[in-house]
Amino acid sequence: MLNPSMYRDTLRVIGGMIPDPPWPARYECARWAHVNLGDIDSYPPMNSILNDLLDRFTRIVVGRSMPAVLTSGATESNILALYYWRNIGKKRVVLFKHTHYSVLKGAKLLGMRYTIIDPEDLEKTVGSSDIIVATLGSTELGRIDDLKSIRSIAESKGAHVHVDSAYYGAIYRYSHGLKEIVLDDIVASLSVDLHKIPEAPPPAGVLIVSSRDIINQLYFKAEYIPSGSQFGLLGTRPGCVIPAASVALRLTLERWPGGPASLARDLQRVVDDVTGSLEYYGYRAVGGPAPIRCLIHYNINKILKYLYRKGFRAYTCSTGQGIRFVAMPHHIWKGYNWIIRLLVEASRG
């Protein structure tokens, strides 16, 4: 028998993009724990739920219904996108210093050449055999690449673009007043996670693409499966995330009747409140415009040791000089003052 107090330990991590899924979504995971996403065609009712989920979520993310597929998260989505681009002739991945490590991992696994540059060096670096990876909301500092400029450079050079928006994708348009994110022949793929916003039980990511043909090329022959093929990098994996993510998305939209724009404003308010409250205690916030900050402190080692003694773990940033803070939906409806109090105590030792 599990001790109920154990559930509280899941939140004893500071700065993680760790979901706190609503209990109805967790119930769906328990109810459908036997479903295998690696063989989803054997569970016909799930396909209807999945198609509805992807239709709703792509409308939120890019502004209209687009071809999409459920993955285990942005890491798998990013690697699958690189796999597709490699197979149609792209030989090198061009990424920036703030690009998520999964992109470099994918390049190495796929045997692709890669070049890590500063954004201002893109035009003089990129060529027609390259796939550029742009980031909307970098993991450490919430940085946003200039997608319009990257698209223009890629088009002029004959390159293509994949977008990693794992955390920020669900609210990016609403934070920047965009009608839609344009996916086309140049910017043809985008990754975003359901287990970050709207905090579905993990692992649940979505790869959104400009053409269904891209998805079709990411299936692999598996004759013993009733459908005869299997999608993605993984084999057997949790299919319960389909109804669970559907419930999590519905509940999130119910909590914020104003829609994702209202949620985006509230997440920014959380970041501003946390950083403003900690400034007096020696924390200096760096980052943005996504609601992610690095809380740099001159006595960071003492703070980390204090948190460790208290049973907490913290994500660091700026080469270990600070603690990362990421605003998540559960901070709004469950509170976040305990984080402020804890970091104030830690600064005092």
N, C-alpha and C positions, 0 to 999 in steps of 0.2 A: 504494500500500500504506500503510495507516494505521500509525503508530507506536504500539505498545501503551502507551507511557508517556502518550499522550494521554488514555487512559481515566481516569488519576488526576486529570486536570484537572477532571473533572466534580464532584469533591468539594472543589475549592478555593473553596468558597463557604461562609461562616459564617452560620448563621441562616436559611438557605433551607429551605423545605419541599420539598427536592429529593430525589426517590427515588434509591435505589441498587438497582435491581431485580435479583433473583437471575438468574444467567445462564440457567437453564432458561426463565425468562419472556422474557428478551431473545431467546432462540433462537426461541420461538414467534412473536415479532414479525417476525423475519427470515423464518421459514418461511411465514407468512401475510401477507406484506407487500402482496400484490396484492388483498387483500380490502377492499372498500369498505363501511364502516359506513353510508354514505348509501344503499346499495342492498343491505341485508343479506339480503333475501328471495331474491336471486340466488345465495346461498351457503347452501343448506338445512342442511348439517351445523353451521353456525355458530349457527343458531337454537336447537338443542338445548343447545349449550354455554352460550349466552347465558342461556337460561331457567334452567338449573341454577345458573349464577353469580349471577343476580339473586335466586333463591330462597334460596341460602345466605347471601348478603350481607345481604338484608333481615332475615333471621332474626337475624343477628348485631347489626345496627344497631338495629332497633326491637323485636325479641323475637318476631316471627312473620312468616310470609311475607306480603308486601304487594305490590300492583302497583308496578312500577318500570320504569325505562328507562335505558339507558346513554347518557350524554352525553359531551361533550368535557371536562367538569370542572364545578366548582361555579359558575363564572361563567355558563356556558350554562344550567345548572340553575336558578340564581337568576332569570335573565332570562326563561326559559321559564315559571317559576312566576308571575312578575309578568304576563307576557303572558296567561296563563290567567285570572288574577284580573281584569285589566283588561277582558277580553272578557266577563266575566260581571257587569260593572257597578261594579267598584271603581275609584275615580277618583284616589285619593291613596295614596302609599306613606309609611308612618310608620316611620322608622328612627332608630337611636341614633347617637351620635357615634362609637362603636366599631364600628359595622356595616361590613362589608367594602365596599370601593369599587365592587365589581361591582353592588351593589344600586342605588346612585345612578346608575351607568352605565345600568342597565336602565331605571330610571325616566325618564331623559333620552331614551334611544333610543325608548321607547314613548310619549313625550309625556304621561307621567303627572305630576301634581303630587306634590311630596314635601315632607315636614317632618322636620327633624332635631332631635331632642329629647334630654333626659336621661331615663333610665328612670322617675324619680320623677314626671315630668310626663305620663306616658302616659294616665292615667285622665281628666285634664281636657282632653286634646288629641284623643283618638281619637273617631271617629264611625262610623256605619254604612257609609259609602262608602270606608272605609280598609282597606288590607291592611298589617298590622304584620309587620315582619321581625325575628325573634328570632335571637340568635346563641348557639350552644353552642361556646365556644372561640374567642374573637376572635383575629384574625390577629396582632395586635401583643402583647397581654398575656395571652392565654388566658382572657379574661373569659367568664363564663357568665351569660346572662340568666335570670331567674326565669320559666321557661316556665309553671309552674303559675299564677302571678299574672297573667302576660300572657294566658293562655288565659281566665282568669276575667273580666278586664277586657274582652277582645274579645267574649266571649259576652254580657256585660251591655250592651255598646254596639252589638251587631250587626255588629262587625268580624270579620275573619278573620286567620289567622296563617300565615306561611311561616317555616320554620326553616332557617337556614344553619349546617350543622355539618361543613363541608368537611374539616377536619383531625381533629376530635375525635369525630366521629359514630361511628366504628367501635368506640371504647372508652368512650364517654360513659356508657352504662348500667352498665358494669362498675365504673367509678370511683365511681359514686354509688348502687350497690345497688338499681337499678331493675329490675323485672321486664320492663317494656316502655316504649317511648315511644308514647303514645297518639296515633294519627292518626285524625281523624274529620272531621266537617263544619266544625269550628272551626279546628283545626290540621290542615290537609289536605295539606301538602307539605313535604318535607324534602330538602335536598341534602347529599351526602357524597361524598368523593373516594376512589377506589380507588388513585390514584397517590400518596396520602399514607400512609395505612395501609390496605392491606398493601404499599405500595410497588410497585404495578404500573407497567409502563412507561407514561408519559403519552402522550396525554391520556386520562384515564378517570375519569369521574364518574358518579354515579347520582342520579337524581331519584326519590324514593320518594313515593308519593301514597296517599291514602285510598280512591280510587276509580279504576277503570280508565277511567272516562269522562273524567277529567282528561287522561290520556295521549292518548286518542283525539282530543281537541281540539287537540293539538299536532302533528298531521300536516298536511302541505300537499300539495295535488294536484300530481302530476307524471306526466302521462299517458304519457310516453315510457319511464318505468321500468317493468319487468315488473309490479311490485306496484301501480303507479298512484299511489303517494304516497311522501312522504319525511318523516321525522321531524326536528324540531328546527331550529336556526338555521343549521346548516352544511350544505354539500353533500357532496362527496367528502371522506372523512376515514378515518383508519386503522381498519380492521376487525380488524386483528391484535391489538388490545387485548383482544378477547374471550377467546381462548385464553390470552393472556399474563396477563391479570388472574386468570383461573381458576387458572393454575399458581401465581401469586404468592400468592393466598389460601390455596391448599392448603399451600404450603411454609411460610407464616407460621404456620398452625395446627399444622403438624408441629414447628416449632421451639419452639412454646409449647404443650406438651401440656395445660397447665392452661387453655388457651383465652384469649380476649381479656382476661379478668380478670388473668391472669398477665402478659400483655403490658402492660396498663395499669400494674401495679405496677412492672414493670421500667422503663418509660418515666419514671415518677415518680422512681424511684431514680436514673436518669441525670441528671435535672434537679437533684435535691438534691445529687448528688455534684459536678456541674459548678459550681453556684452556691456550694456550701460551700468548694470548693477555691480559688475565685477571690476570696472575700471578703477574705482577708488582703492581696490585691494591689490593693485599692481599688475592686473591682467591687461594686455594690449591686444585688441582684436584686429586681425588681418584677414582679408578675404572679401568675397562677394563677386557678382551680385546675387548668386544663388544663396539661399539661407544656410550657409556653411561658414563657420569662422574658425580660425586658428587663434586660440587664446594663449598668447606668448607671455611668459613670466620669467623674471630674472632668477627666480629660485625654483625652477621647474623640477629639478631632481628631488628636492625636499617634498614638493607637492605630490609627485608620483609615489614616493615612498610612503607618504601619509595615506594616500588612497589605497595602496597595496595592503597596508596594515589594517585598514578598515574593511578589507574584503572587496574592494572595487578594482576594476581594471579600466585603463584609459587608452584611447587611441591618441597617438602623438602626431605632431605635424611640424613643418618647418625644421626638418632634420632634428627632431627631438627637442626643440626649444619651446614647444607649446602643446596644449591639449586641444584636440579638435572638438567642436560642438556642431552637431547637425540637428536642425529643427525637424522633428517628425510629427505627424498628426496626433499621436498619443500625448505629446507634450501639451497640446491645446486642451484636450478633453480630460486628461488625467493629471495635468499639472507638471510644472518644472521647477518650482521654487526650491525643491529639495536639492537640485543640482547647484543652484546658486549658493545655498547654505553650505553644502559640502565643499565647494571650491573655496569659499571664504574661510571655512575651518582649515582647509588644507594649506592655504596661504599663511595662516597663523602658526601652523605646525602643531 
